[in-house]
């Protein structure tokens, strides 16, 4: 491996993190947060280099873009992480056996965490803060679209680490090449855990290729079901926020499921979507109701849209399992909650799902039957976020069930070991 020496340096540096106290880690995090604010102009200049190479119509453009406010939010999240309890040293089990052996199961770092991500420079800072706080070194592999932004961020972090006498190799950015991705996924013995964060294509590639352990942070195909007993004004707010708050993120709404008895309310439910210029791909029943009550240039028949998409993209299986990542969404009419649940089970990705209903029985059934990391009642899926959950930040949102699930933060990037203390006992 051409990067073998790099991996060795990170592995060696990871051992030094165990010598730091939580207070020292917190001071470093606060210093990096201060540096982000102080160096905002330079960070924005680097980001502008990346933005200049991307078409503004690209759904990734919004994810790639840094602003003064976004950098302030990144620094604020980092300061918040510094205030959280350390995940290390937590005693998860404590017991004494009949033979007198004392057993403790204690939380410890994984060691080295590899992160593969696309045009998301904010991930550079989030991953560093969570890994550093939890005693993990991190190897970052960003996409070429964000290379200038990521490089500027890592250089800033390195300068702060050096002032504290900490080996800067605890945070390492790999070249933005496919070859570096391949080496990273095969770095057995150097990388203890790899986390991909990006679109479905990237995640599937990492899962199918990696020889190191992987936690999937799956793509989001997100639904909101507006039940027959849903409140109209509440539903309008929730649907608009879930779709339009920030369309390029994985918790954004992709498909509205509406009970057929409430079709007459559909134009009112979609008023906020129209104001935000959202393209709607509606099934026949929803299309007929919206026709004349929604801008013609933004309203499409789902069947026709699906046929056109399949002509240009062989990966499209159905319009109903499309993660739009843009100002577009589907609308599907259902005859019952059971039909909504079947649709979600068929097309959902296990990320985030929501129901708008005042019927407590329907709410409980939805929560019990939906198989997803985050299930909402009368709230938008836009809240699926580590910072919003009070976790400080997130390293990703896991849609798998083995291990971490949902927003992953400090506790989710630690493992444990058993500590056994005896007084000379021997086993028969």
N, C-alpha and C positions, 0 to 999 in steps of 0.2 A: 504493500500500500504506500502510495506517495505521501499520504497524510499520517502515516504511522507515528512518526516522530511527534507530530502535533497532538495526536491522541494520547501518546505517552506523557507528554507534558501536562495535559489537562488532568489525566488520571493522578499523576504525582501531586499536582496542585490541589486536587480535591481533598487529599489527606490533611492538608494544612488548615482547612476550614474547621476541622474538629477542635483546633486549638483556640478558636475565637469564642468569646463569651457572647451571649445574646445582646448584651449592652453594646459591645463593639460592633456587632452586625447592624444594630439599629442606628448607630452613629454614622456608619458608612452609607446606609440607605438614605438617611436625611441629608447627607452631604451630596449624594448623587442627585437627589430631588432639587436641592439648591442650585446645583450646577446646570440642571436642565433649564431652570428659569433664567439663570444668568447667561446661558449660551443659546437662548432661544433664536436670536437672529441667525447664528451659524447653522443651527439645526434646520431651520426653515429654508436656508439657502441650499443645503444639501438635498432637502426634500424637493425643492423646486427643480433641481437637476433631474430627479426621477420623474416628476410630474410632466416635465417638458417632453419626455419620450413616450408618454401614454396618451391615447385618445381620450378626451373627456367623456365620450359616450361609453367608454369601457366601464362595466359595472365595478371593476376593481379600483377605478380612479378614486372613489370616495374612501375606500379602505386605505389607499396609499397616501392620501393627503393628510399632512399635519398642519395644524393651525396654532396660533398662539394659545387659543382656548384649549385645544386638545393637549398641547404640551403642559399647560397648567393642570389639566385633569390627570395626566400621567404622573406628574410630580406629586399631586395630592394623593393619588392612589398609593404611590410609593411611600409617602409619609405615613399613610394609614397602615400599610403593611408593617412598618417599623413599630407601630403601637400594639400590634397583635401579640398574643401570648406565643412563646416559642413552641413549635410542634415537637421539638426534640426532647428526649428524656422523659416523655409522658409514660407513666406506668400503666400499661393496658391490661395486664393481669398480674395478680400477686397472690401466691398460694404457697403453703408449706405441705409437703407430702407426709404420709404417715412415717416414712423413714427419716424425716427430719430435713430433707433437702428443701431449700427455699428457692422458689422459682419466681422470676419476674419477666414479663414480656414488655420490652421497652422500645419506644419509637426512635428510629435512627434514620439518617439520610439514605437515599438510594446510592448516592456516590456521584455519578456523572449522568446527567440527563441531556439527551440530544433532542433538539427542537427543529423541525422542518416546517417552514411556513412560507406563504406567498407574499403578496404586496401589502404587508401589514407591519409597518415599522413600530407601531405601538407594542407589538409582541416582544420586540427586543427588550424593552424596559420591563414589561410585566414578567417575562420569564426570568430576567436577572433578579428582580426584587424577590420573587417567590423562591427561586433556587437558593439565592444567597441567604435569605432568612432561614431556610430549612436545612442549611449546611450542605447543599448540593453544588457541584460545579456544573456549568452548562456549556454545551457545544451548540452554536446557532448556525443554522443553514437557511438563510433567507433567499428569496427569489431575486433574479437579476433586476426585476422592475423596481425593487426597493434597495438596491445595493448601496447607493450613495447615502441614503437615509440611515440604513443599518450600520454602515461603517462609521458614520459620524457619531451615532449613539454609543457604539462599543468603544470608540476612541475616548469619548467623554468618560465612560465608566472606568476605563483603564487608568486614566489620569487620576481619578479619585482614589482608586484602589492603591495606586503607587504611593500616594501621599500618606496612606495609612499603613504602608509597609506590607501590603498584601499582594501575593503573586497574581498578576493580571491574567494569567492563564486559566484562572477559575471561570473566566468568561471568554470564550473564543468564538470568533466568527469565521466560518469556512468560506472559501471562494464560492461565488454564485454560479457554479457550474453543475451540469448533470453528473460529471465524474465524481465530484465531491459528495453528491447525494449517494451515489453507489457505494463509495468507500465508507461513508457514515453508517449506512444500513448493514454493512458487513463488519463493523468494528467490534467484533465479539471480544470480550475481555477488557474493553476500554469504555464502552458505553453501556450503562446498566439499564437504561430505559429510553425508548425513543417515542416522541409524541409528534404526530403530524397535525398541522392545523391549516386547513385550506379547503379547497373544493373536493368534490367526490372523486375526481380523477386522481388527484394527489394522494388522497387517503387510501384509495384502493391500491395504488402503486406501492405505497409504503407497506401496507399490510401484506401484499402478495410477494414482495421482494425481500423484506428485512430478515436478517438472521439474528438480530438483537431483539429483545422483548419490545412490544409495541402496545401503546394504549391509543385506541382510535378516538379522535374527536370528530365525530361524524358530521357530515353535511346536514343542514336542516331543511326538511320538507315539512313546513309548519302549517297547521290548520287551526281555524276557529269555527266552532259549531254554534250557530245562533238557533237556540231551541224555540219551540212553540211558546214557551213561557218567558222568553228573554225580554229584558227591558230595552225599548227602542233607543232612548237617548244614551244609556250605558253602552249598548252594543255599538252605536255609531262612534263613540269615543274610543272604545277598545279596538275596534277594527281599524280605524284611522291611525291610531298610535302604533298598533302592531305592524301595519304595513308601511307607513310613511315616515316614522320617526327616523329611521336610518335603513335604507333598503338593501344595502350591500352586506349586512351582517346575517349570521346564520339563524338568529332568532326572529327574523322578519317574517311576516305572514305571507304564505304562498297560496293558500286556498281557503275561501270562505264556504262553509257548508251551511245551508239555510233550510229550515223546516218548511215544507211546502205550504203550510198554513200561514206562514208569515211572508210569503212572496210579495204581497201588496206593500210591505214595509221596505222592500229592497231598495227602491230609489232613495228613500230617506237615509237608510243605512250607508249608502254609497256617496252621499253628498260630500263628505270630507275627502273621499278618494278622488272625486271629480275635481275638487279644488286643487289637489296635488298632481293633477294630470296623470292619474294611474290608468294604465291600459288594463281592461278587464276581458278575460276569455271565459265566456259564460256558456253553460249548457243551454239547451233549447228553451226550457221553461224560464230560466233566469233572463235569457236574452230577450224573450218576448216582453217580459215585464219591464226591463230596463230600456228597451227601444223607445226613443222619443223622450226619455227621462234621464238620459246619460249622453254625454257628447258622442256623436256618431263616430268621430275620428279615433275614439278611445275604446270603442265597444266592438268585440269580435266574437264570432261563434267558436266555441271550444273545438268542435270537430274540424273545422276548417283550419284553425290555428295549428292543431296537432298535425294535420296532413302536411302543411307547409314546413313545420319544424322538422319533420322526418325526412323531407326532401333534401334539406341542407345539413342535417346532423344525424348520422346513423346511430348515435348513442341515445337518441330520444326514444324512450319506450312508450311514454304517455304524457300528455300535458298535465295529468293529475299528480305525477311524481316529479315535477320539475321544480328545482330550487331556483327561483327567478333571479335573485340578487340584483333586481332592478325594479323600476316602478311599473310592475306588471303583477297580475295575480289571476287565479281562477276562481270561478263561483260555480258550485255544484248544488243542485236541489236534492233534498232527501225527504223521504216520507215518514221517517221516524228516527229516534235517537239510535236505535239498533243499526239502521242503515248508515248513519254517520259514523258509528263505531266501526262498522265493517269497512267503510271507505278509509278511515284512518289506519286500520290494521293492514289494509292492502297497500296503501300508498305512502304512509308516514315513514319517517326515518328514525323514530325513537328519540327525537330531540325535545320538542316542546309542543304541547297541544292545549287548547283552551275551549271552554264552554261558557256561553252567556245564557244564563237561565236563572229564574227565581224559584224553580221547582227543586226542593231539597233532595227529593228522591232521584231526579235526573242528575243533579250535581254529584251525588255519592256514587251513582252507577258509572258516570263518566270517569271519576277518579279511580274507581275500582277496576274498570275494564280497559282503560287506555294504557298501553305499554310504552311509556316514554320516560325519559329522565326527569322531565318537569311537566306537571299537569296543573293547569290553572282553572279556577272557577271565578268568573266575573272579573278577570284581570287580563291584560295583554301579555303576550309571550315576550315582549320587549324587555321584561324584567329578568329574563334568563341571562344572568351576568354575575360573575364572581363579586364584583364591587357592590352591585345591587343587593346581593345576598349577604353582604357584610363580611365577605371573605378577604377584602382588601384589593384583590385583583384576581385574575384567573390565568392559568396556564393553558386552558382549553376547556371545552365542554364535552365530556365523554358520553357517547351514546351506547357504549357496551355495558355489559352487566358484570363481568368478572373484574372485581376491584372497584376502582373509582367509577362513579356515575353522576352525570350532571356537571356543574361548574367545578373544576379542579383547582384547589388552592393549596395552602400549606400542608394540611393533614394528608391530602391525597398524594403528595409527592414525598412521603416518608414511607419506610417499611418498618420492620421491627426485628429485634433479635431477642433470644432468651438468655437471661443471666441466671446461672444456677450456682448457689452457694451451699457447700456441705461442710461436714466436720469429720471427714475421713470415711464416710459410708462407702461400701462396696456392694456391687450387685450380685445376687445369688445366681 
